């Protein structure tokens, strides 16, 4: 710049035309210099902006990957229980009750006094510390008592006759390994020489004729596999210890025969459940062994559950399973043919086709599960320690406290309490979600959880409109746990027929468990009634809740 000024001063001594001409040259050069200088600054600023944007994207990706890694680490090594999630949980994972139905700041309850954490836990009775009471029921068979006399008998060491003054009675539980016995039946034949008449007693009817295996054995195999989760190859080993050789292929054939006989009962159970107007549905994975190549295919078991005990309904609880080759929504539509009403499900998109107004049999109203929503935010807390996610979990826990209080009450009472206490908390929760979504990236883990919740908002609020609808879908999720346990032990179903057998037996045994019926006692009663010729059109009278003596399986 100094050089330009000195040059201009020197030009002042020259003629005007010369000065004008050179000044123009200088001005043009100066302009080009400024333009080139500005372009360099603009290019540098653009480069800085680009690198800043890339840095932000990289940091966002790192946060997402870190959250994903934390979630997977927790799934692998963390506790499976969801208790303790949230910032205002009581010891054991239960939230402090909120007197205002969840209207406090951030959904945090304030007991206003001594909390349960400060209260002393109840003390065990003296002599019971570290022990649990042993219950010996009266219906158990008892051996003839043994009287154990003293070594000296009734004569004292001084030679006098001793008199009885009382006795001490001790009862102990004992165990006898499962016995495999042979039933031998003899049918005498009589003939009259005079009238040439032949007489022989009829063989009592049995459900499985022309086999060496009694109905009790077949029922025991089924209960051991589907209720006690013992695969057939392990039962084969147990029989070998008793010297009995029953190959697992024979057991498979017996299970096929049993499930073929129980299929009409399975259909009657399904029809009874679909006659209700409120059900729950879920699905779980079950692998199937593919023929010839030794590989497995991912199939699914669909569960349809009714549990009206939660709202003091009269219908007995029950569950029906169906084995399907995929998770397509068309399978749910096929299973639910003939049903209309409220259906409690998770957020799986395959169920949305059931809401079509053109659906044959009537439209189904979907009620979504808050437990799945809560798990989304629990994952966020575990991955990112988000305080806002903790506030959302606290609000959900507040509603769980309300739901626990009204469990088992009539639907009218439940609906009234929900309208007064739960609805304000739900409104506060969704308002918090909307406000949070304006200040965070919706591609983050918290943003994904909020998007999931807002997408299901209509179905998540159905429980505020119908007292029969539950806050979550845990009722049906509890029924599919035996499928997961058996899958862990048996790994896969051997064929499509094997998957069908899993579904039928899990339905029968699961319904027995929900009604407090011992599966073995029920199967013996059921097979006896079927063998006696019970009309197939009246198989609905053979469902587990009709079993007269099914509380205990010990004969």
C-alpha positions in Angstrom: 0.0 0.0 0.0 2.9 2.3 0.8 4.4 1.7 -2.7 1.1 2.7 -4.3 1.0 6.0 -2.4 4.6 6.9 -3.2 4.0 6.1 -6.9 1.0 8.4 -6.9 3.1 11.2 -5.4 5.7 10.9 -8.1 3.0 11.0 -10.8 1.9 14.4 -9.5 4.9 16.0 -11.2 4.0 14.6 -14.7 1.5 15.8 -17.2 -2.2 15.2 -16.6 -2.8 12.8 -19.5 0.2 10.7 -18.4 -1.1 10.7 -14.8 -4.6 9.7 -15.8 -3.4 6.8 -17.9 -1.1 5.4 -15.2 -3.7 5.9 -12.5 -6.1 3.7 -14.4 -3.5 1.0 -14.7 -2.8 1.2 -11.0 -6.5 1.2 -10.1 -7.1 -1.9 -12.2 -4.2 -3.7 -10.6 -5.3 -2.8 -7.2 -8.8 -4.0 -7.9 -7.6 -7.3 -9.2 -5.4 -7.6 -6.1 -8.5 -7.0 -3.8 -10.6 -9.5 -5.7 -8.0 -12.2 -5.5 -7.6 -11.4 -1.8 -11.3 -11.6 -1.1 -11.6 -14.9 -3.0 -8.9 -16.4 -0.9 -10.7 -15.3 2.3 -14.0 -16.7 0.9 -12.4 -20.0 0.0 -10.8 -20.2 3.4 -14.1 -19.4 5.1 -15.9 -22.0 3.0 -13.2 -24.6 3.8 -13.6 -23.8 7.6 -17.4 -24.2 7.3 -17.1 -27.4 5.5 -14.7 -28.9 8.0 -16.9 -27.7 10.9 -19.9 -29.4 9.4 -17.9 -32.6 8.9 -16.7 -32.4 12.5 -20.3 -32.1 13.7 -21.4 -35.0 11.6 -18.5 -37.1 12.9 -19.2 -36.2 16.5 -22.9 -37.1 16.0 -22.0 -40.4 14.4 -19.6 -41.1 17.3 -22.3 -40.4 19.9 -24.7 -42.7 18.0 -22.1 -45.4 17.8 -21.2 -45.0 21.4 -24.8 -45.3 22.4 -25.2 -48.4 20.3 -22.0 -49.9 21.8 -23.3 -49.1 25.4 -26.6 -50.7 24.6 -25.0 -53.9 23.2 -22.6 -54.0 26.1 -25.5 -53.7 28.6 -27.4 -56.5 26.7 -24.4 -58.8 26.9 -23.1 -58.0 30.4 -25.7 -55.9 32.2 -28.6 -56.9 34.3 -31.7 -58.0 32.4 -34.2 -56.5 34.9 -35.6 -53.1 34.1 -36.1 -52.2 37.8 -34.2 -49.2 39.0 -34.6 -47.2 35.8 -35.4 -43.6 36.4 -34.3 -41.1 39.0 -37.0 -41.5 41.6 -37.3 -45.2 42.0 -37.8 -46.9 45.3 -35.6 -49.7 46.4 -36.5 -52.7 44.2 -37.4 -50.6 41.2 -40.9 -49.3 42.2 -41.5 -45.5 42.0 -42.8 -43.4 44.9 -46.5 -42.8 44.5 -47.4 -39.3 43.3 -50.3 -37.7 45.2 -51.1 -35.4 42.3 -51.2 -38.1 39.6 -47.9 -37.1 38.1 -48.3 -33.3 38.0 -45.0 -32.5 39.8 -42.0 -31.0 38.1 -40.5 -33.6 35.8 -42.8 -36.3 37.1 -40.8 -36.8 40.2 -42.8 -38.0 43.2 -42.5 -36.2 46.6 -43.7 -38.3 49.5 -43.4 -35.3 51.8 -42.3 -37.5 54.7 -40.3 -40.6 55.5 -39.5 -42.6 52.4 -39.4 -46.4 52.1 -35.7 -46.2 51.8 -35.6 -44.8 55.3 -38.0 -47.3 56.7 -36.6 -50.4 58.3 -37.3 -53.6 56.4 -39.6 -56.1 58.2 -37.7 -58.5 60.3 -38.0 -62.3 59.8 -39.4 -64.3 62.7 -36.9 -65.6 65.2 -35.3 -68.8 64.0 -36.2 -68.1 60.4 -33.3 -65.9 59.4 -31.9 -67.2 56.1 -34.5 -70.0 56.0 -37.9 -70.4 54.3 -40.8 -72.4 55.6 -41.3 -75.9 54.3 -44.9 -76.6 53.3 -45.9 -80.3 53.5 -49.4 -80.6 52.0 -51.9 -83.0 53.6 -52.8 -84.7 50.3 -49.3 -86.3 49.9 -49.3 -90.0 50.6 -47.6 -91.0 53.8 -45.8 -94.2 54.8 -46.9 -96.2 57.8 -45.3 -94.5 60.8 -42.3 -96.3 62.4 -42.2 -96.3 66.2 -38.6 -96.1 67.4 -38.2 -97.3 71.0 -35.3 -96.5 73.3 -32.6 -99.1 73.5 -33.7 -100.0 77.1 -37.3 -100.4 76.0 -40.0 -99.7 78.6 -37.9 -100.9 81.6 -35.8 -98.4 83.5 -32.2 -99.2 84.4 -33.3 -99.5 88.0 -35.7 -102.3 86.9 -39.0 -100.3 87.2 -41.7 -100.3 84.5 -41.7 -96.9 82.8 -44.9 -95.0 82.0 -45.5 -93.1 78.7 -45.7 -89.3 79.1 -46.0 -88.3 75.5 -44.3 -88.6 72.1 -42.3 -86.6 69.6 -43.5 -86.8 65.9 -41.1 -85.9 63.1 -42.2 -85.6 59.5 -39.6 -85.5 56.7 -40.1 -85.2 53.0 -38.5 -88.0 51.0 -38.0 -88.6 47.3 -38.4 -91.6 45.1 -37.0 -91.3 41.5 -39.6 -91.5 38.8 -40.7 -95.1 38.4 -41.3 -96.8 35.1 -43.8 -99.6 35.7 -45.5 -102.2 33.5 -49.3 -102.5 33.6 -50.3 -106.1 32.9 -54.0 -106.8 32.2 -55.5 -110.2 31.9 -58.8 -110.8 30.2 -60.2 -114.3 30.9 -62.2 -116.0 28.2 -65.2 -118.1 29.0 -67.2 -120.4 26.8 -70.5 -122.2 27.4 -70.5 -125.8 26.0 -74.3 -126.0 26.1 -75.2 -122.8 24.1 -71.9 -122.4 22.5 -71.4 -118.9 23.8 -68.1 -117.0 24.2 -67.7 -114.3 26.8 -64.7 -111.9 27.4 -64.6 -108.5 29.1 -64.2 -105.5 26.7 -60.8 -103.7 26.7 -61.3 -100.3 28.3 -61.2 -97.5 25.8 -57.9 -95.7 25.3 -57.0 -92.7 23.3 -54.0 -94.4 21.8 -54.7 -98.0 20.9 -52.4 -100.6 19.3 -49.4 -99.3 21.2 -47.3 -100.6 24.1 -47.3 -97.1 25.7 -49.9 -96.1 28.2 -51.7 -92.7 28.1 -49.9 -91.7 31.3 -46.5 -92.3 29.8 -47.3 -90.2 26.7 -48.7 -87.4 28.9 -45.6 -87.6 31.1 -43.3 -87.2 28.1 -45.3 -84.2 26.9 -45.3 -82.5 30.3 -41.6 -83.1 30.8 -40.8 -81.5 27.5 -43.2 -78.6 27.3 -43.7 -77.8 31.0 -40.3 -78.8 32.4 -38.3 -78.0 29.3 -36.6 -81.4 29.0 -35.8 -82.2 25.4 -36.5 -85.7 24.2 -32.9 -86.7 24.0 -32.5 -85.9 27.7 -35.6 -87.9 28.6 -34.1 -90.8 26.6 -31.0 -90.6 28.9 -33.3 -90.6 32.0 -35.1 -93.8 30.8 -31.7 -95.5 30.1 -30.8 -95.0 33.7 -33.8 -97.2 34.6 -32.8 -99.8 32.0 -35.6 -98.8 29.6 -34.6 -98.1 26.0 -37.0 -95.7 24.3 -35.5 -94.0 21.3 -36.2 -90.4 20.8 -37.6 -91.1 17.3 -40.3 -93.2 19.1 -41.0 -90.3 21.5 -41.3 -87.9 18.5 -43.9 -90.3 17.0 -45.8 -90.4 20.3 -45.8 -86.6 20.4 -47.2 -86.4 16.9 -50.0 -88.8 17.9 -50.7 -86.8 21.0 -50.8 -83.4 19.2 -53.0 -84.9 16.4 -55.5 -85.9 19.1 -55.3 -82.5 20.9 -55.7 -80.4 17.8 -59.5 -80.2 18.1 -59.1 -79.0 21.7 -56.6 -76.4 20.4 -59.2 -75.2 17.9 -61.9 -75.1 20.6 -59.6 -73.0 22.8 -58.8 -70.6 20.0 -62.5 -70.2 19.2 -63.3 -69.5 22.9 -60.6 -66.8 23.1 -61.7 -65.1 19.9 -65.2 -64.8 21.2 -63.9 -62.1 23.5 -63.7 -58.5 22.6 -60.3 -57.7 24.1 -57.1 -59.8 23.5 -53.4 -59.4 23.5 -51.0 -60.6 20.8 -47.2 -61.0 20.4 -44.7 -63.2 18.6 -41.3 -64.8 19.2 -38.6 -66.5 17.2 -38.5 -70.3 16.8 -36.0 -71.8 14.4 -36.9 -74.8 12.2 -34.5 -77.4 10.9 -34.5 -77.4 7.2 -34.5 -80.9 5.6 -31.4 -82.3 3.9 -29.0 -79.4 4.4 -28.9 -79.3 8.2 -29.4 -75.6 8.4 -32.2 -73.8 10.3 -34.8 -71.3 9.2 -36.1 -68.5 11.3 -39.8 -69.0 11.9 -42.1 -67.5 14.4 -44.6 -68.5 17.1 -47.6 -66.1 17.4 -49.3 -65.9 20.8 -52.9 -64.8 21.3 -53.8 -64.3 25.0 -56.8 -63.4 27.1 -56.4 -62.4 30.8 -59.5 -60.7 32.1 -58.4 -61.2 35.7 -56.7 -57.8 35.6 -60.1 -56.0 35.3 -62.2 -58.5 37.2 -63.6 -60.1 34.1 -65.6 -63.4 34.2 -63.9 -65.2 31.3 -61.1 -67.6 32.3 -57.6 -66.8 31.1 -56.0 -68.7 28.2 -53.4 -68.5 25.5 -53.2 -70.0 22.0 -50.0 -70.3 20.0 -49.6 -70.7 16.2 -46.4 -71.7 14.3 -45.8 -69.7 11.2 -43.0 -69.5 8.7 -42.5 -65.8 8.9 -43.4 -62.6 10.7 -45.6 -61.1 8.0 -48.6 -59.2 9.0 -50.8 -61.5 7.0 -50.3 -64.2 9.5 -51.8 -62.0 12.2 -54.7 -61.3 9.9 -55.2 -65.1 9.3 -55.0 -65.9 13.0 -57.5 -63.2 14.0 -60.2 -64.2 11.5 -63.5 -63.9 13.3 -62.3 -61.5 16.0 -63.1 -57.9 16.4 -62.5 -55.5 19.3 -59.4 -54.2 21.1 -56.1 -55.9 20.5 -53.1 -55.1 22.7 -49.8 -55.3 20.8 -46.3 -53.9 20.6 -45.3 -51.4 18.0 -44.7 -53.9 15.1 -46.0 -52.4 11.9 -47.4 -55.7 10.7 -50.4 -55.2 12.9 -51.6 -52.0 11.3 -53.3 -53.8 8.5 -55.8 -55.0 11.1 -57.1 -51.5 11.4 -58.5 -51.4 7.9 -62.2 -50.5 7.9 -62.7 -53.0 5.0 -61.4 -55.9 7.1 -63.8 -58.9 7.0 -65.4 -59.4 10.4 -64.9 -55.8 11.6 -62.2 -53.3 12.3 -59.7 -54.0 15.2 -58.6 -51.2 17.4 -54.9 -51.5 18.4 -53.7 -50.6 21.9 -50.0 -50.2 22.1 -47.6 -51.2 24.9 -46.0 -48.6 27.2 -43.4 -51.1 28.4 -41.8 -51.1 25.0 -41.8 -47.3 25.1 -40.1 -47.4 28.5 -37.5 -49.8 27.3 -36.5 -47.3 24.5 -35.8 -44.6 27.0 -34.1 -47.0 29.4 -31.7 -47.8 26.6 -31.1 -44.1 26.1 -30.3 -43.7 29.8 -27.9 -46.6 29.8 -26.2 -45.4 26.6 -26.0 -41.6 27.2 -27.0 -40.9 30.8 -29.6 -38.5 29.5 -31.4 -36.5 32.3 -34.3 -35.8 30.0 -34.8 -39.5 29.3 -34.8 -40.1 33.1 -37.6 -37.5 33.5 -39.7 -39.3 30.8 -39.1 -42.7 32.6 -40.2 -41.1 35.9 -43.5 -40.1 34.3 -44.1 -43.6 32.9 -43.2 -45.0 36.4 -45.8 -42.7 37.9 -48.5 -44.3 35.7 -47.2 -47.8 36.6 -47.8 -46.8 40.3 -51.4 -45.9 39.5 -51.9 -49.1 37.4 -50.6 -51.2 40.3 -53.1 -49.6 42.6 -56.1 -50.4 40.4 -55.0 -53.9 39.3 -57.9 -56.4 39.6 -60.5 -53.7 40.0 -63.6 -53.5 37.7 -63.1 -51.8 34.4 -65.4 -48.9 35.4 -63.3 -48.1 38.5 -60.1 -48.4 36.5 -61.3 -46.0 33.9 -62.4 -43.4 36.5 -59.1 -43.5 38.3 -57.1 -43.3 35.0 -59.2 -40.3 33.9 -58.5 -38.5 37.2 -54.8 -39.5 37.8 -53.2 -41.0 34.8 -54.5 -38.6 32.0 -52.8 -35.5 33.4 -49.5 -37.4 33.6 -49.9 -38.6 30.0 -50.6 -35.1 28.8 -47.5 -33.8 30.7 -45.4 -36.6 29.2 -46.3 -35.9 25.6 -45.8 -32.2 26.1 -42.3 -32.9 27.4 -41.7 -35.1 24.3 -42.7 -32.2 22.0 -40.6 -29.7 23.8 -37.6 -32.0 23.9 -37.9 -32.8 20.2 -37.4 -29.1 19.4 -34.0 -28.9 21.1 -32.3 -32.1 20.1 -31.3 -33.9 16.9 -34.0 -36.4 16.0 -31.3 -38.7 14.6 -29.9 -39.2 18.1 -30.9 -42.2 20.3 -33.2 -39.9 22.4 -34.7 -38.5 19.2 -35.3 -42.0 17.9 -37.1 -43.0 21.1 -39.3 -39.8 20.9 -40.1 -40.5 17.3 -41.2 -44.1 18.2 -43.4 -42.8 21.0 -45.1 -40.0 19.0 -45.7 -42.3 16.1 -47.8 -44.6 18.4 -49.5 -41.9 20.4 -53.0 -42.7 19.3 -52.7 -46.4 20.3 -50.8 -45.6 23.5 -53.8 -43.6 24.9 -56.4 -46.2 24.2 -56.1 -47.4 27.9 -57.5 -44.0 28.9 -60.7 -44.8 26.9 -61.4 -48.4 28.0 -60.9 -49.8 31.4 -60.3 -53.3 30.1 -57.2 -52.3 28.2 -53.9 -52.7 30.0 -51.1 -50.1 30.2 -48.6 -52.6 28.7 -48.5 -56.0 26.9 -46.8 -57.9 29.7 -49.7 -60.4 30.0 -49.0 -62.0 26.7 -45.2 -61.6 27.0 -45.3 -63.6 30.2 -47.0 -66.5 28.3 -44.3 -66.7 25.6 -41.4 -67.1 28.2 -41.8 -71.0 28.2 -41.3 -71.0 24.4 -38.0 -69.1 24.9 -36.9 -71.5 27.7 -37.7 -74.6 25.6 -36.0 -73.0 22.6 -32.9 -72.5 24.7 -32.8 -76.2 25.6 -34.0 -77.8 22.4 -32.6 -75.2 20.0 -35.0 -75.7 17.2 -38.1 -77.5 15.9 -37.2 -80.6 13.8 -39.8 -79.8 11.1 -43.0 -77.8 10.4 -45.0 -80.6 12.2 -42.7 -80.3 15.1 -43.3 -76.5 15.2 -47.0 -77.2 15.2 -46.6 -79.6 18.1 -44.8 -76.9 20.0 -47.7 -74.5 19.4 -50.4 -77.0 20.4 -48.7 -78.2 23.6 -47.6 -74.7 24.6 -51.2 -73.6 24.3 -52.6 -76.4 26.4 -49.9 -76.2 29.1 -49.8 -72.4 29.1 -53.6 -72.3 29.6 -53.3 -74.8 32.4 -50.6 -72.7 34.1 -52.7 -69.5 33.9 -55.7 -71.3 35.5 -53.7 -73.0 38.2 -54.2 -76.5 36.7 -51.5 -79.1 36.9 -50.8 -80.1 33.2 -50.3 -83.8 33.8 -53.5 -84.2 35.8 -55.4 -82.3 33.1 -54.0 -84.4 30.2 -54.9 -87.6 32.0 -58.5 -86.3 32.6 -58.7 -85.0 29.0 -57.5 -88.1 27.3 -59.8 -90.2 29.5 -62.8 -88.1 28.4 -61.8 -88.2 24.8 -61.4 -92.0 24.9 -64.8 -92.3 26.5 -66.3 -90.8 23.3 -66.9 -87.2 24.3 -68.7 -85.5 21.3 -66.3 -83.5 19.3 -68.8 -80.6 18.9 -68.6 -80.2 22.7 -64.8 -80.1 23.1 -65.2 -76.6 24.5 -66.3 -78.4 27.7 -62.9 -80.1 27.9 -60.9 -76.9 28.2 -58.5 -76.7 31.2 -60.8 -74.6 33.4 -63.4 -77.4 33.3 -61.1 -80.0 34.8 -62.6 -81.0 38.2 -59.4 -82.4 39.8 -56.5 -80.7 38.3 -54.7 -78.9 41.1 -52.0 -81.5 41.7 -50.3 -84.0 39.5 -49.2 -86.5 42.2 -51.2 -89.6 42.1 
